[in-house]
Amino acid sequence: MKPIRHRRFCRKAIAVACASAAGWLETPAAAQQVPQQDAVEMRDTIKIEVTGSNIRRSDVESALPVQVITREDIERGGFTTVAGVMASVSANVGAFTDALSVGVQFTGNQFPRPGLSSVNLRGIGDGSTLVLINGRRVANYAFDGGAVDVNSIPLAAIERVEILKDGASAIYGTDAIAGVVNFILRKDYRGVEATGYGAWTQQGGGDQYQATITAGYGDLASDKFNAFVTVNYQRDEPLRAPDRDFTRSGYRPDMGIIQLTRWAFPANIRAEDGRLLNPSFDSGCTPPMSYPFQGRCGFDSMLFFDVLPKVDRTSIFGRATFQLNPEVQLFAEAAYAYNKFSASIVPTSAGDIPGQQFFYPAGGPFYPAAFAAANGLSGDLSVAFRTVLLGSRVNDVETRALRAVVGGEGSAQGWDYTAAVAYSENRQEDRFASGYVSSSRLTDAMATGLVNPFGPSGPEGDALLRGTTVNGDFHSAEGTTWLVDAKASRELLRLPGGALAIALGAEARREKLDNTYSPLVNSGDVLGAGGEHLSTSGSRNVQALYAEASIPFAPGFESQVAVRYDHYNDFGGTVNPKVALRWQPMRELLLRTSWSTGFRAPTLYDLHTPLQPSFTAPGIGDPLRCPVTQEDRDCAGEFPALFGGNPNLEPETSTQFNAGLVWAPVPGLSLSLDYWRIDKKNLIVGITEQETLVTGGTFAGTNIIRGPVDPNYPDLPGPIEVVLLRTENFGDLRTSGFDVGFKWRAPATSFGRFTFGLDGTYISKFSIPGAGEFAGNNDGPYAIPRWRHYASVDWNYGAWTATMAQVYQNGYDEFDQRLLCEEFGCPPRRVGSYSVWNLQGQYTGFRNTTVTLGVNNLFDRDPPWVHWPQLGFDGFYANPRGRTFYAKLTFAFM
């Protein structure tokens, strides 16, 4: 199953809330960046809106579990990207990262996502986590339209991140099934701030550099306006697979892992009886590039991969605010982000594919005559080789994200209101930069006999091979979102427990997606780029009305009731309610619970992508024929495939339930425990080899098309001709677990003050009926570790601060059908736990200057070894850089 990308009314339900954060339990003042000494004075005069509710209130204790990551938390964590910040959130499971933007992401796979970094709360699909900027939607990543690319959000402009770990379809929109991540950007700034940052890995490769400048002018109180701009540039150097022991090779017979391909250098020869042979087999092939394996040479692709790509990021964010009068404020925001991402993959494979065969001529100067005669070969030789001389294939992926908002907010007749018009777009371009080969030119070059697939060619043959290269546009996409919204809230009357407040709102948006492949790739002449790629185009209009009430019906009791109606022009209307209850029986204890429903329509990409040709992944053979025939055509994988969308998809629907408590037995100490459960129906997934080619796969009987029965194996079905890998509704998903939070701000001492914190998530269940239980293993779209946490110890002493933090997840069982059990045995594969400690120190004693020094991965812990295609580690979670030293210098002038 590819990463999950993702109406009903209720009878009754309960739900609750608490002080702001279930995880870190930030106080209301801290959550809103209000200085602590002013919090009490401002509490009765300032009304603010907290993620999870549309009601503005002076008492910001929310009815829902909201984790708040402040700007100070980001600074102390040593994070350099938004994706890095979100990786520290324990509820974020199976999110896309830069480390996954390698390999098949470039060559026409089912859901191309190069350069994407996403958020995936609860692991149920990043399309089920709603990502907002200042409470409003932004355009999704354009290549597949499935999620927001958080690396298009400028980290330098973020004031805080509010993470609602509860369904919020009734508040923000139907697809907020797992929760909401709301990036709150700076609202105003005065002065100038400049920052320089550098990070260097101990083992080499993957260094990072960053520069940021922020400048603002104007005081809202006296000047009635403020305008500021933030500009950031970041450069990430690539990390090559040979630079780390755990990614250096895919040849691990000690672990039953042989990740070698039949396209090798020196070339393998396909005999008429189907065998693969190699003239260099007896001499040991050419390690470490290729190894003897099953009578042929197997090619180790890892030598040519980037584990982390080279990335250049530039972002600009600006905001202007005008205070027309004490009651009315106008604002305008604009943001632009440009990311250029370059990554290397294995050299082009040539030959041994139906319709893409290459031959070395019998009269060529490099013809292995003695070997051919000894093995009964004659005439032109059908070869399977890689164009090693041309080096790795390199793709350049450029992302441009634009966002503009114009709006106003204020108060009138007891109502607090806000309204805005917003436009956002996300554009991607993927280009063949180097290493790609023209099939027709290679055919002509091979016919001369001067290109030697078995060894060095010499100057003339090398020149011919270099002349086969192609570069140019491969794939481009654009996603746009227009949004108009307005909402208002007010207190109506006093109840025994406080003020009854309501909120009303409306929203309209238009989403559009265009996904286009170039004439170059559709010519069919680019090896390794698949067959014809059909363009995709679609649009959608959505209108919504919503209402919410906060009802403190008795002292210590408060309920939140919300309902939202959304109308999709392609799926009709849906109503989603939410009910929450909060009870504080004593000052030290708060209980909460909530129930809600959700609805997620298929993405435009899911619906409108035509079926188009490609190939299945290497190494996953025919489950019926391979165990008997042991022939390469049945066992090596890479069968012809058709992938694409499905216009007959049904929407996903869901119910969510939460229940928990917060206990603060003494000042400065708080503990929380929350149980959560999500039931999702009509799961939308991209069908993969796991559901078709693996024995017992759900779609094995319907999505594999076979040819006639082979007379040599009359008792077996015919060979696979094509595998259908398209988007399907896959049944139901049920997941549940617990969130735990701990924070203790210890009393001040003569040597400073310490603060201890932990935010953890335990997944007790993650199952799809009929497909199995996935909690604690990687048998699904990605690994679902049962436990993850982020823990920290902060120390403050005058101008000195320090932070020690741990990112931890426990191990899981690895299932992989590519393990060669019969030949090497398959001992139980337990992927070990992953624990990384980070240390940072900061000094602010110099005037207008902050000096920061730190070490990430202090103990230089390697990620546990995983048989992950073309990686060697779990790219969803692990950071392959190893011990990294960094320094940051900040100058600020008011």
Buried (B, 14 or more C-beta within 10 A) or exposed (E): BBBBBBBBEEEEBBBBBBBBBBBBBBBBBBBBBBEEEEBEEBBEEBBBBBBBBBBBBBBBBBBBBBBBBBBBBBBBBBBBBBBBBBBBBBBBBBBBBBBBBBBBBBBBBBBBBBBBBBBBBBBBBBBBBBBBBBBBBBBBBBBBBBBBBBBBBBBBBBBBBBBBBBBBBBBBBBBBBBBBBBBBBBBBBBEBBBBBBBBBBEBBBBBBBBBBBBBBBBEBEEEBBBBBBBBBBBBBBBBBBBBBEBBBBBBBEEBBBBBBBBBBBBBBBBBEEEBBBBBBBEEEBBEEBBBBBBEBBBBBBBBBBBBBBBBBBBBBBBBBBBBEEEEBBBBBBBBBBBBBBBBBBBBBBBBBBEEBBBBBBBEBEBBBEEBBEEBEBEEBBBBBBBBBBBBBBBBBBBBBBBBBBBBBBBBEEEBBBBBBEBBBBBBBBBBBBBBBBBBEBBBBBBBEBBBBBBBEBEEEBBEBBEEBBBBEBBBBBBBBBBBBBBBBBBBEEEBEBBBBBBBBBEBBBBBBBBBBBBEBBBBBBBBBBBBBBBBBEBBBBBBBBBBBBBBBEEEBBBBBBBBBBBBBEBBEEBBBBBBBBBBBEEEBEBBBBBBBBBBBBBBBBBBBBBBBBBBBBBBBBBBBBBBEBEBBBBBBBBBBBBBBBBEEBEBBBBBBBBBBBBBBEEEEBBBBBBBBBBBBBBBBBBBBBBBBBBEEBBBBEEBBBBEEEBEEBEEBBBBBEBBBBBBBBBBBBBBBBBBBBBBBBBEEEEEBBBBBBBBBBBBBBBBBEEBEBBBBBBBBBBBBBBBBBBBBBBBBBEEEBBBBBBBBBBBBEBBBBBBBEEEBEEEEBEBEBBBBBBBBBBBBEEEEEBBBBBBBBBEBBBBBBBBBBBBBBBBBBBBBBBBBBBEBBBBBEE
